[in-house]
């Protein structure tokens, strides 16, 4: 997978986990809320591992809006 695909996966898992977490809390079914919280933690772990510059290894917060690393200027669309 390329750089921007991982960013989309992270956003999808994070939003899906947030929705499941809220539904579990609203329904007072805490094992569903726990599954949503676990999905959100997986999204954070994926972001920490895969959504960073391959050259300088800095985390990129708005990866979907940039084609270049804000720190070193590396072209991110090549990865």
Backbone as a chain_set.jsonl record, in Angstrom:
{"seq": "XXXXXXXXXXXXXXXXXXXXXXXXXXXXXXXXXXXXXXXXXXXXXXXXXXXXXXXXXXXXXXXXXXXXXXXXXXXXXXX", "coords": {"N": [[0.849, -1.181, 0.0], [0.373, 2.269, -0.607], [1.509, 5.471, 0.641], [-0.642, 7.4, 0.944], [-2.827, 5.701, 0.886], [-2.632, 4.306, 3.303], [-3.181, 6.415, 5.007], [-5.896, 6.863, 4.471], [-6.969, 4.443, 5.367], [-6.408, 4.627, 8.107], [-7.987, 6.851, 8.837], [-10.543, 5.829, 8.235], [-10.745, 3.557, 9.967], [-10.517, 4.844, 12.432], [-12.763, 6.604, 12.463], [-14.847, 4.739, 12.171], [-14.458, 3.225, 14.506], [-15.016, 5.206, 16.389], [-17.748, 5.672, 15.928], [-18.837, 3.156, 16.594], [-18.079, 3.086, 19.27], [-19.591, 5.246, 20.343], [-22.215, 4.326, 19.793], [-22.249, 2.018, 21.373], [-21.983, 3.153, 23.914], [-24.309, 4.717, 24.042], [-26.266, 2.736, 23.938], [-25.742, 1.446, 26.242], [-24.248, -0.886, 26.321], [-21.51, -2.232, 27.206], [-19.471, -3.868, 26.222], [-19.581, -3.548, 23.513], [-18.894, -0.872, 23.324], [-16.315, -1.085, 24.266], [-15.145, -2.53, 22.187], [-15.256, -0.593, 20.171], [-13.54, 1.34, 21.271], [-11.187, -0.124, 21.202], [-10.833, -0.356, 18.444], [-10.352, 2.313, 17.818], [-7.918, 2.651, 19.141], [-6.346, 0.946, 17.607], [-6.374, 2.401, 15.234], [-4.87, 4.648, 16.004], [-2.425, 3.409, 16.483], [-1.814, 2.435, 13.896], [-1.595, 4.882, 12.565], [0.624, 5.968, 13.878], [2.604, 4.238, 13.017], [2.524, 4.069, 10.15], [1.814, 6.545, 8.902], [3.867, 8.598, 8.284], [6.757, 10.454, 7.321], [8.768, 8.871, 4.931], [11.455, 9.456, 4.744], [12.508, 11.404, 6.671], [11.137, 10.55, 8.889], [9.177, 11.901, 10.395], [6.036, 12.51, 11.961], [3.075, 13.049, 10.084], [0.51, 15.19, 10.155], [-1.655, 16.187, 8.599], [-1.957, 14.429, 6.269], [-3.544, 13.87, 4.069], [-3.759, 16.224, 2.766], [-1.381, 17.046, 1.693], [1.353, 16.852, -0.598], [3.994, 16.838, -0.239], [6.548, 16.406, 2.241], [6.339, 18.37, 5.153], [8.617, 18.921, 6.626], [11.106, 17.966, 5.442], [10.672, 18.165, 2.72], [10.322, 16.031, 0.985], [8.934, 14.158, -1.743], [5.867, 12.849, -1.294], [4.046, 11.423, -2.779], [5.361, 9.538, -4.203], [5.615, 7.261, -2.76]], "CA": [[0.0, 0.0, 0.0], [1.15, 3.492, -0.633], [1.405, 6.379, 1.785], [-1.975, 7.986, 1.096], [-3.793, 4.636, 1.181], [-2.595, 4.065, 4.748], [-3.866, 7.522, 5.672], [-7.33, 6.623, 4.345], [-7.301, 3.324, 6.255], [-6.382, 5.142, 9.481], [-9.172, 7.693, 9.029], [-11.717, 4.961, 8.239], [-10.789, 2.758, 11.201], [-10.762, 5.764, 13.547], [-14.163, 7.057, 12.433], [-15.696, 3.578, 12.455], [-14.338, 2.922, 15.93], [-15.73, 6.241, 17.14], [-19.194, 5.434, 15.798], [-19.156, 1.967, 17.398], [-17.94, 3.492, 20.67], [-20.762, 6.045, 20.721], [-23.407, 3.472, 19.812], [-22.162, 1.159, 22.548], [-22.268, 3.938, 25.116], [-25.724, 5.105, 24.041], [-27.078, 1.551, 24.213], [-25.274, 0.927, 27.541], [-23.656, -2.212, 26.142], [-20.133, -1.78, 27.343], [-18.524, -4.645, 25.431], [-19.56, -2.911, 22.191], [-18.099, 0.346, 23.493], [-14.923, -1.514, 24.395], [-14.683, -2.867, 20.834], [-15.033, 0.684, 19.477], [-12.328, 1.945, 21.814], [-10.063, -0.906, 20.691], [-10.642, 0.037, 17.045], [-9.712, 3.624, 17.809], [-6.513, 2.452, 19.508], [-5.689, 0.381, 16.426], [-6.178, 3.51, 14.298], [-3.746, 5.445, 16.488], [-1.204, 2.629, 16.257], [-1.539, 2.465, 12.465], [-1.131, 6.226, 12.229], [1.977, 6.136, 14.402], [3.549, 3.409, 12.268], [2.534, 4.189, 8.697], [1.585, 7.883, 8.367], [5.022, 9.43, 8.58], [7.628, 10.642, 6.17], [9.696, 7.749, 4.817], [12.841, 9.919, 4.753], [12.899, 11.993, 7.967], [10.356, 9.823, 9.905], [8.328, 12.794, 11.192], [4.61, 12.259, 11.792], [2.428, 14.036, 9.234], [-0.835, 15.273, 10.706], [-2.64, 16.381, 7.538], [-1.355, 13.716, 5.142], [-4.431, 13.878, 2.908], [-3.726, 17.55, 2.149], [-0.057, 17.441, 1.244], [2.107, 15.97, -1.48], [5.384, 16.924, 0.178], [6.762, 16.44, 3.684], [6.563, 19.753, 5.571], [9.93, 19.09, 7.258], [12.256, 17.776, 4.555], [10.298, 18.444, 1.345], [10.301, 14.805, 0.18], [7.687, 13.917, -2.479], [5.169, 11.739, -0.639], [3.244, 10.667, -3.729], [6.2, 8.491, -4.783], [5.631, 6.101, -1.868]], "C": [[0.887, 1.235, 0.0], [0.804, 4.376, 0.56], [-0.011, 6.89, 1.999], [-3.047, 6.929, 1.341], [-3.814, 4.319, 2.668], [-3.3, 5.183, 5.495], [-5.377, 7.324, 5.603], [-7.785, 5.474, 5.236], [-7.372, 3.806, 7.704], [-7.616, 5.984, 9.767], [-10.435, 6.832, 9.103], [-11.851, 4.146, 9.514], [-11.089, 3.651, 12.404], [-12.207, 6.231, 13.606], [-15.125, 5.907, 12.729], [-15.647, 3.194, 13.922], [-15.056, 3.937, 16.797], [-17.233, 6.053, 17.093], [-19.614, 4.236, 16.647], [-19.074, 2.296, 18.883], [-19.159, 4.281, 21.134], [-22.038, 5.21, 20.767], [-23.408, 2.543, 21.023], [-22.466, 1.909, 23.834], [-23.73, 4.364, 25.19], [-26.635, 3.927, 24.373], [-26.745, 0.921, 25.564], [-24.834, -0.53, 27.456], [-22.152, -1.981, 26.085], [-19.134, -2.637, 26.576], [-18.477, -4.131, 23.999], [-18.735, -1.63, 22.251], [-16.621, 0.009, 23.615], [-14.336, -1.899, 23.036], [-14.425, -1.603, 20.017], [-13.782, 1.38, 19.959], [-11.085, 1.2, 21.322], [-9.789, -0.557, 19.228], [-9.984, 1.407, 16.941], [-8.241, 3.53, 18.207], [-5.719, 1.832, 18.358], [-5.426, 1.479, 15.399], [-5.003, 4.384, 14.715], [-2.431, 4.713, 16.255], [-0.833, 2.611, 14.775], [-1.02, 3.827, 12.029], [0.314, 6.424, 12.684], [3.011, 5.357, 13.596], [3.653, 3.845, 10.815], [2.362, 5.597, 8.154], [2.694, 8.806, 8.868], [5.895, 9.489, 7.34], [8.618, 9.483, 6.094], [11.166, 8.17, 4.875], [13.25, 10.422, 6.135], [12.132, 11.389, 9.139], [9.593, 10.737, 10.858], [6.86, 12.446, 10.922], [3.987, 13.392, 10.989], [0.951, 14.062, 9.616], [-1.903, 15.407, 9.622], [-2.123, 15.748, 6.255], [-2.236, 13.773, 3.904], [-4.396, 15.216, 2.176], [-2.369, 17.922, 1.584], [0.569, 16.389, 0.337], [3.577, 15.925, -1.099], [5.464, 16.929, 1.701], [7.02, 17.884, 4.105], [7.942, 19.974, 6.192], [11.079, 19.023, 6.258], [11.939, 18.037, 3.089], [10.257, 17.234, 0.43], [8.942, 14.644, -0.502], [7.022, 12.672, -1.907], [4.367, 10.902, -1.621], [4.067, 9.593, -4.432], [6.133, 7.201, -3.966], [4.27, 5.464, -1.767]], "O": [[1.996, 1.234, 0.535], [-0.071, 4.061, 1.366], [-0.531, 6.823, 3.112], [-4.076, 7.231, 1.945], [-4.879, 4.088, 3.24], [-3.95, 4.933, 6.51], [-6.073, 7.591, 6.582], [-8.878, 5.527, 5.801], [-8.287, 3.439, 8.441], [-8.228, 5.846, 10.826], [-11.303, 7.078, 9.941], [-12.939, 4.05, 10.083], [-11.837, 3.254, 13.298], [-12.811, 6.252, 14.678], [-16.104, 6.083, 13.455], [-16.676, 2.873, 14.518], [-15.64, 3.583, 17.821], [-17.92, 6.25, 18.095], [-20.63, 4.291, 17.34], [-19.904, 1.838, 19.668], [-19.7, 4.011, 22.206], [-22.851, 5.369, 21.677], [-24.454, 2.309, 21.628], [-23.119, 1.382, 24.733], [-24.324, 4.374, 26.269], [-27.666, 4.106, 25.021], [-27.399, -0.034, 25.981], [-25.023, -1.306, 28.393], [-21.601, -1.59, 25.056], [-18.03, -2.167, 26.3], [-17.45, -4.258, 23.333], [-17.966, -1.338, 21.334], [-15.77, 0.746, 23.117], [-13.167, -1.627, 22.764], [-13.465, -1.555, 19.248], [-13.038, 1.95, 19.161], [-10.053, 1.816, 21.056], [-8.63, -0.472, 18.82], [-9.148, 1.631, 16.066], [-7.407, 4.255, 17.665], [-4.549, 2.16, 18.162], [-4.373, 1.49, 14.761], [-4.221, 4.815, 13.868], [-1.435, 5.327, 15.873], [0.34, 2.756, 14.433], [-0.104, 3.911, 11.21], [1.128, 6.986, 11.951], [4.166, 5.772, 13.502], [4.76, 3.978, 10.293], [2.742, 5.835, 7.007], [2.492, 9.657, 9.734], [5.772, 8.667, 6.431], [9.246, 9.146, 7.098], [12.038, 7.317, 5.04], [14.222, 9.934, 6.711], [12.451, 11.692, 10.288], [9.386, 10.378, 12.017], [6.489, 12.127, 9.792], [4.327, 14.559, 11.186], [0.232, 13.082, 9.423], [-2.962, 14.788, 9.73], [-1.877, 16.443, 5.268], [-1.72, 13.728, 2.788], [-4.945, 15.333, 1.08], [-2.215, 19.016, 1.041], [0.336, 15.191, 0.495], [4.322, 15.072, -1.582], [4.548, 17.404, 2.372], [7.836, 18.564, 3.483], [8.393, 21.116, 6.275], [11.929, 19.913, 6.223], [12.862, 18.124, 2.278], [10.167, 17.391, -0.788], [7.911, 14.959, 0.093], [7.554, 11.568, -2.025], [4.037, 9.758, -1.309], [3.508, 8.805, -5.195], [6.558, 6.151, -4.446], [4.103, 4.473, -1.056]]}, "num_chains": 1, "name": "protein.A"}
